[in-house]
């Protein structure tokens, strides 16, 4: 099945690095950024503050060719920010509370196509107002849910995340997140099968860093794909978002699963070789557009 539209729901914010750099980010924003470069023309639903950072976000989106109509401007709450700390190449995060993306309004939601994929993570659903807006989108006819598990303490609890998984058609997470949700068998294949036994997912996608990725299908098929070589290693910030974007674009166009994983891992490997989560030019996408 081919889908007419990808709607990306969630946070847009600035990642603030120890060097003093402020880099535009947020997992859903990163996914939408990649999707635009891949030619998928996503509808990005979020909220920013009525402040300089918010205006910078709108200008940057427009410059990349992204739609901004579904980004709400909130006059009462600031644009989101995150302090990023890197230790041994791995990021940790301190996330600002009660910011604009926590208050996405239901009455300002955009229209959607007849059949669309609705992508979301877990962070932007930490506040009731954004939860209600998301649920209003998810209840529309023709909506197919893709949940990307991004566990950011203390902004998640197991019961709520599992409930979101039960509603989804596709789910993506890394192997650590799979274990954190209670599916912690040392054999990842068994852990994935246990989750699939509880959920009604069409596909469960688990990334494992240098060990590659696995997809478990509703039919019981397990598809492993090895990770590509990493030409340059800086940090893993945003690698999972790059993977998700390519995978979503493949779902939209009906790309075979094994090819979809392979292409998704390639962009993720490229992101590992740069500071921040998204490229500022379209060079990394050229081979993907040609291939798929």
C-alpha positions as a Python dict, from the first residue, in 0.01 Angstrom:
ca = {
    (1, 'X'): (0, 0, 0),
    (2, 'X'): (124, 349, -86),
    (3, 'X'): (39, 643, 142),
    (4, 'X'): (-39, 993, 26),
    (5, 'X'): (122, 1189, 309),
    (6, 'X'): (353, 1168, 609),
    (7, 'X'): (253, 1382, 908),
    (8, 'X'): (528, 1427, 1169),
    (9, 'X'): (410, 1529, 1516),
    (10, 'X'): (630, 1651, 1798),
    (11, 'X'): (907, 1867, 1928),
    (12, 'X'): (1130, 2121, 1758),
    (13, 'X'): (1400, 2273, 1978),
    (14, 'X'): (1760, 2383, 2000),
    (15, 'X'): (2029, 2137, 2109),
    (16, 'X'): (2287, 2332, 2310),
    (17, 'X'): (2633, 2171, 2309),
    (18, 'X'): (2915, 2223, 2564),
    (19, 'X'): (3112, 2414, 2297),
    (20, 'X'): (2846, 2684, 2295),
    (21, 'X'): (2692, 2570, 1966),
    (22, 'X'): (2314, 2588, 1939),
    (23, 'X'): (2187, 2347, 1676),
    (24, 'X'): (1830, 2308, 1564),
    (25, 'X'): (1691, 1967, 1651),
    (26, 'X'): (1430, 1754, 1822),
    (27, 'X'): (1371, 1401, 1694),
    (28, 'X'): (1047, 1472, 1503),
    (29, 'X'): (1193, 1789, 1352),
    (30, 'X'): (1501, 1596, 1242),
    (31, 'X'): (1282, 1330, 1081),
    (32, 'X'): (1079, 1595, 896),
    (33, 'X'): (1400, 1768, 779),
    (34, 'X'): (1532, 1444, 629),
    (35, 'X'): (1196, 1361, 473),
    (36, 'X'): (1190, 1698, 297),
    (37, 'X'): (1535, 1633, 151),
    (38, 'X'): (1421, 1287, 40),
    (39, 'X'): (1130, 1441, -152),
    (40, 'X'): (850, 1324, 80),
    (41, 'X'): (714, 1678, 155),
    (42, 'X'): (613, 1603, 516),
    (43, 'X'): (359, 1799, 717),
    (44, 'X'): (536, 1891, 1042),
    (45, 'X'): (304, 1959, 1336),
    (46, 'X'): (467, 2133, 1632),
    (47, 'X'): (472, 2458, 1831),
    (48, 'X'): (733, 2727, 1887),
    (49, 'X'): (752, 3029, 2114),
    (50, 'X'): (686, 3385, 1999),
    (51, 'X'): (1057, 3458, 2035),
    (52, 'X'): (1381, 3491, 1840),
    (53, 'X'): (1451, 3117, 1849),
    (54, 'X'): (1105, 3047, 1713),
    (55, 'X'): (1153, 3289, 1426),
    (56, 'X'): (1488, 3128, 1352),
    (57, 'X'): (1316, 2791, 1327),
    (58, 'X'): (1058, 2918, 1078),
    (59, 'X'): (1325, 3086, 866),
    (60, 'X'): (1543, 2774, 863),
    (61, 'X'): (1250, 2551, 769),
    (62, 'X'): (1149, 2782, 486),
    (63, 'X'): (1507, 2793, 360),
    (64, 'X'): (1512, 2412, 343),
    (65, 'X'): (1181, 2408, 157),
    (66, 'X'): (971, 2274, 444),
    (67, 'X'): (606, 2362, 503),
    (68, 'X'): (561, 2583, 812),
    (69, 'X'): (181, 2614, 812),
    (70, 'X'): (134, 2346, 1079),
    (71, 'X'): (392, 2494, 1320),
    (72, 'X'): (190, 2682, 1581),
    (73, 'X'): (323, 3000, 1744),
    (74, 'X'): (260, 3004, 2119),
    (75, 'X'): (267, 3344, 2292),
    (76, 'X'): (273, 3200, 2645),
    (77, 'X'): (554, 2942, 2632),
    (78, 'X'): (910, 2961, 2497),
    (79, 'X'): (1070, 2760, 2219),
    (80, 'X'): (1218, 2435, 2351),
    (81, 'X'): (1584, 2390, 2441),
    (82, 'X'): (1800, 2092, 2541),
    (83, 'X'): (2146, 2085, 2696),
    (84, 'X'): (2345, 1806, 2528),
    (85, 'X'): (2643, 1648, 2703),
    (86, 'X'): (2872, 1402, 2521),
    (87, 'X'): (3061, 1133, 2711),
    (88, 'X'): (3259, 866, 2523),
    (89, 'X'): (3075, 961, 2207),
    (90, 'X'): (2730, 906, 2361),
    (91, 'X'): (2485, 1192, 2423),
    (92, 'X'): (2288, 1268, 2738),
    (93, 'X'): (2021, 1537, 2760),
    (94, 'X'): (1873, 1793, 3001),
    (95, 'X'): (1537, 1890, 2853),
    (96, 'X'): (1355, 2215, 2933),
    (97, 'X'): (1004, 2180, 3077),
    (98, 'X'): (670, 2343, 2989),
    (99, 'X'): (775, 2480, 2652),
    (100, 'X'): (580, 2554, 2336),
    (101, 'X'): (575, 2200, 2192),
    (102, 'X'): (407, 2081, 2514),
    (103, 'X'): (107, 2294, 2416),
    (104, 'X'): (18, 2195, 2059),
    (105, 'X'): (-346, 2296, 2015),
    (106, 'X'): (-616, 2071, 1871),
    (107, 'X'): (-807, 2360, 1713),
    (108, 'X'): (-503, 2461, 1504),
    (109, 'X'): (-428, 2119, 1357),
    (110, 'X'): (-387, 2099, 976),
    (111, 'X'): (-596, 1902, 734),
    (112, 'X'): (-470, 1559, 628),
    (113, 'X'): (-497, 1335, 323),
    (114, 'X'): (-722, 1030, 291),
    (115, 'X'): (-443, 784, 379),
    (116, 'X'): (-150, 913, 581),
    (117, 'X'): (128, 794, 808),
    (118, 'X'): (138, 974, 1142),
    (119, 'X'): (485, 965, 1297),
    (120, 'X'): (546, 1048, 1662),
    (121, 'X'): (799, 995, 1937),
    (122, 'X'): (736, 987, 2310),
    (123, 'X'): (872, 1319, 2442),
    (124, 'X'): (610, 1548, 2285),
    (125, 'X'): (331, 1350, 2451),
    (126, 'X'): (452, 1429, 2804),
    (127, 'X'): (191, 1709, 2846),
    (128, 'X'): (-186, 1669, 2833),
    (129, 'X'): (-251, 1943, 2578),
    (130, 'X'): (-19, 1796, 2316),
    (131, 'X'): (-149, 1448, 2397),
    (132, 'X'): (-502, 1561, 2315),
    (133, 'X'): (-390, 1720, 1989),
    (134, 'X'): (-204, 1405, 1889),
    (135, 'X'): (-500, 1181, 1971),
    (136, 'X'): (-727, 1401, 1759),
    (137, 'X'): (-495, 1342, 1462),
    (138, 'X'): (-460, 972, 1536),
    (139, 'X'): (-837, 925, 1541),
    (140, 'X'): (-883, 1060, 1188),
    (141, 'X'): (-994, 817, 922),
    (142, 'X'): (-706, 688, 712),
    (143, 'X'): (-440, 738, 982),
    (144, 'X'): (-165, 476, 1020),
    (145, 'X'): (64, 519, 1324),
    (146, 'X'): (442, 493, 1333),
    (147, 'X'): (583, 528, 1686),
    (148, 'X'): (952, 600, 1734),
    (149, 'X'): (1049, 515, 2091),
    (150, 'X'): (1278, 786, 2230),
    (151, 'X'): (1299, 730, 2604),
    (152, 'X'): (1412, 1050, 2776),
    (153, 'X'): (1411, 1030, 3156),
    (154, 'X'): (1213, 1137, 3348),
    (155, 'X'): (964, 1202, 3067),
    (156, 'X'): (830, 852, 3017),
    (157, 'X'): (672, 564, 3199),
    (158, 'X'): (647, 205, 3084),
    (159, 'X'): (267, 176, 3092),
    (160, 'X'): (210, 484, 2877),
    (161, 'X'): (472, 384, 2620),
    (162, 'X'): (334, 31, 2594),
    (163, 'X'): (-14, 176, 2544),
    (164, 'X'): (116, 383, 2252),
    (165, 'X'): (281, 72, 2108),
    (166, 'X'): (-49, -115, 2119),
    (167, 'X'): (-207, 151, 1896),
    (168, 'X'): (70, 161, 1635),
    (169, 'X'): (110, -13, 1301),
    (170, 'X'): (489, 22, 1299),
    (171, 'X'): (733, 78, 1586),
    (172, 'X'): (1103, 157, 1592),
    (173, 'X'): (1341, 152, 1889),
    (174, 'X'): (1696, 58, 1972),
    (175, 'X'): (1793, -258, 2158),
    (176, 'X'): (1845, -72, 2488),
    (177, 'X'): (1495, 76, 2469),
    (178, 'X'): (1351, -267, 2394),
    (179, 'X'): (1510, -393, 2717),
    (180, 'X'): (1401, -84, 2914),
    (181, 'X'): (1040, -162, 2820),
    (182, 'X'): (1075, -506, 2981),
    (183, 'X'): (1161, -716, 2676),
    (184, 'X'): (1509, -791, 2799),
    (185, 'X'): (1591, -1145, 2687),
    (186, 'X'): (1963, -1151, 2592),
    (187, 'X'): (1859, -1288, 2253),
    (188, 'X'): (1715, -982, 2073),
    (189, 'X'): (1514, -1208, 1842),
    (190, 'X'): (1329, -1357, 2139),
    (191, 'X'): (1276, -1017, 2300),
    (192, 'X'): (1127, -883, 1975),
    (193, 'X'): (901, -1186, 1941),
    (194, 'X'): (773, -1129, 2296),
    (195, 'X'): (678, -770, 2212),
    (196, 'X'): (518, -874, 1884),
    (197, 'X'): (314, -1127, 2080),
    (198, 'X'): (157, -845, 2282),
    (199, 'X'): (123, -574, 2018),
    (200, 'X'): (-56, -574, 1683),
    (201, 'X'): (236, -426, 1494),
    (202, 'X'): (285, -489, 1125),
    (203, 'X'): (659, -431, 1169),
    (204, 'X'): (886, -392, 1471),
    (205, 'X'): (1219, -231, 1381),
    (206, 'X'): (1509, -256, 1628),
    (207, 'X'): (1841, -84, 1566),
    (208, 'X'): (2157, -221, 1729),
    (209, 'X'): (2434, 22, 1635),
    (210, 'X'): (2734, -155, 1487),
    (211, 'X'): (2542, -485, 1498),
    (212, 'X'): (2295, -362, 1236),
    (213, 'X'): (1916, -365, 1246),
    (214, 'X'): (1637, -620, 1265),
    (215, 'X'): (1276, -611, 1146),
    (216, 'X'): (1018, -853, 1285),
    (217, 'X'): (699, -872, 1078),
    (218, 'X'): (347, -965, 1178),
    (219, 'X'): (384, -1280, 966),
    (220, 'X'): (673, -1392, 1187),
    (221, 'X'): (951, -1311, 943),
    (222, 'X'): (1277, -1182, 1093),
    (223, 'X'): (1491, -970, 859),
    (224, 'X'): (1846, -880, 970),
    (225, 'X'): (2069, -633, 785),
    (226, 'X'): (2431, -566, 879),
    (227, 'X'): (2542, -210, 954),
    (228, 'X'): (2745, -31, 686),
    (229, 'X'): (3097, 86, 766),
    (230, 'X'): (3119, 427, 935),
    (231, 'X'): (3367, 642, 742),
    (232, 'X'): (3400, 905, 1014),
    (233, 'X'): (3283, 899, 1376),
    (234, 'X'): (3190, 1215, 1567),
    (235, 'X'): (2880, 1125, 1771),
    (236, 'X'): (2550, 940, 1740),
    (237, 'X'): (2324, 1244, 1787),
    (238, 'X'): (2037, 1215, 1537),
    (239, 'X'): (2143, 886, 1378),
    (240, 'X'): (1820, 717, 1481),
    (241, 'X'): (1614, 1003, 1340),
    (242, 'X'): (1789, 969, 1004),
    (243, 'X'): (1711, 597, 1006),
    (244, 'X'): (1344, 665, 1083),
    (245, 'X'): (1307, 921, 805),
    (246, 'X'): (1440, 691, 533),
    (247, 'X'): (1232, 404, 667),
    (248, 'X'): (918, 619, 666),
    (249, 'X'): (983, 732, 310),
    (250, 'X'): (1019, 367, 215),
    (251, 'X'): (687, 281, 378),
    (252, 'X'): (524, 568, 190),
    (253, 'X'): (649, 443, -146),
    (254, 'X'): (626, 68, -84),
    (255, 'X'): (999, -9, -79),
    (256, 'X'): (1091, -371, 15),
    (257, 'X'): (1188, -413, 382),
    (258, 'X'): (1549, -527, 333),
    (259, 'X'): (1623, -240, 94),
    (260, 'X'): (1452, -1, 333),
    (261, 'X'): (1672, -106, 627),
    (262, 'X'): (1986, -88, 414),
    (263, 'X'): (1912, 264, 294),
    (264, 'X'): (1805, 379, 643),
    (265, 'X'): (2129, 256, 796),
    (266, 'X'): (2333, 431, 530),
    (267, 'X'): (2197, 776, 613),
    (268, 'X'): (2235, 701, 985),
    (269, 'X'): (2603, 615, 928),
    (270, 'X'): (2652, 944, 743),
    (271, 'X'): (2496, 1141, 1031),
    (272, 'X'): (2739, 979, 1277),
    (273, 'X'): (3017, 1152, 1085),
    (274, 'X'): (2893, 1507, 1147),
    (275, 'X'): (2824, 1734, 1444),
    (276, 'X'): (2453, 1767, 1512),
    (277, 'X'): (2158, 1574, 1382),
    (278, 'X'): (2089, 1708, 1032),
    (279, 'X'): (2298, 1805, 727),
    (280, 'X'): (2286, 2163, 601),
    (281, 'X'): (2326, 2056, 237),
    (282, 'X'): (2158, 1784, 34),
    (283, 'X'): (2467, 1586, -65),
    (284, 'X'): (2407, 1294, 179),
    (285, 'X'): (2063, 1233, 25),
    (286, 'X'): (2162, 1215, -342),
    (287, 'X'): (2249, 845, -352),
    (288, 'X'): (1933, 755, -157),
    (289, 'X'): (1709, 943, -398),
    (290, 'X'): (1881, 775, -693),
    (291, 'X'): (1849, 428, -537),
    (292, 'X'): (1499, 440, -401),
}
